[in-house]
Amino acid sequence: MQYLVATDSVHTTAAACDYLEDRLERDDRVDVVTVPAAEERDAEDAINVANARLLGQAEISTERLEGDGNPANAILAAANDRTADTIIIGPHAGTPDAGPEMGSTARRIIEGADVPVVVVPLSL
């Protein structure tokens, strides 16, 4: 199985890792991508969490993507390029001030994906 985790925060990454924990098999692959916005440090920390939590459970790769102002397009292109079987995202930016509703990037990914999209709940 090929998973694409799209994250912009440690909260989203942790929730994705929680979701994958019981599902991963050794021959699975997890590509963790982030599209840095204003806080590039958050993106780096998000990648570090994925490496720490998933190491040894599956093949892991990480990449920072260029979003050109549209992270949803970059994430959908990454899923297509990597032939992802499933995309895993958070419902919105993984920041404490984000509300409970679905964010615009998550909506665009769900609407544009050709594969299942799992939206993991965030515990902030």
N, C-alpha and C positions, 0 to 999 in steps of 0.2 A: 504494500500500500504506500502511496506517495501522498504525504500531507504537506500543505503550505500553511504556515502560521504567519499571519500578517499582524504585526504588533507595533505599538508606538509607546508602550509603557511596561514597567515591570509588573503592573497589576494584570494587564492583558496577557502577558507571557505566562505569569504564574497560573492564571485561570486555564490557559491553553494546555499547559503542562499537566495540570490536575485532570483535565479531560482526557489527555493522551495516555496518562499513566497506566491505566488498566487495558488499553487498547493496542499498545505498541507491541510489535513482534520484532525480533532481531533483524529480519530482512526488510523491514519498513524503512522508509526514508522520510525525514522531516526537514523541510527547507524553511528557515525562519527568515522573514524579510521585514524590513522596516523602511519607512519613508520618512526620514527626519524632517521635522518642521522647525519651529523656532528653537526647541530644546534638543539639540543633538545628543547631549549627555543622556537624556532619557532613552533614546534609541540605543545607545551603546550599553546602558544598563540592562535594557530589555533583552538584548542579544546575550549578554553575560548570564542572565538568569536561565535562558534556554540551554545554553551550553552546560551550566552547572546541573540543572535538573534532569536533562535528557541524556547526558553522556553515558554511553554504554548500553542504552536501551534500544537504540536504532542508529542508523547513519544520519548524522546531523550536518547541515550546512547553513551558513548565515550570510546575509548580504544586505547592504544598505542600498536602496533603490533611489533613483532620481524621480521625483514626482512631478516636476514641472507644474506645480500648482494643482495637480489632480492625482492624489494618492490612489484613488480607486482604479484608475486606468493603469497605473504602474503595477498594482497588485494583481489585477486581472491578467495583464500581459505576463507577469511572472508565473502565474498559475498555468497559463497556456504554454509558455516556454518550457516549463518543467513537467508538463503533463500530470499535473496534480490530480489526484482522485478526490480530494476533499480540501476545501479552504476553511481555515479556522480563524475567526476574528472575534473581537469584542464588540459590544453594541455601540460603543462610542469611544471617544478619547478616554484613555484610562487615567484621568485626572480626578482628584477629589471633588472639584467643582462641577463636573459634568452631571447633568441631570439623568433621570431614569429612561428617557426616551431614546429611540434608535437614532444614531447620528447619520448625517448625510453620506459619509464615506461608506458606512456599513450598508446603507440602503442601495447605493450604487453597485456595490460588490454583489449583493444578493440579486439585484435585478439583472446584472450583466454576466453572471457566472454561468458556465456550461456544466459545472459539476456541483455536487452538494456543498452548501456553505453551513458550517456550524457556528452559531453565535454563542460564545461562552459567557455565562454571567460573571460580573466583576464583583469582588468583595473589596470595597474601598474602606 
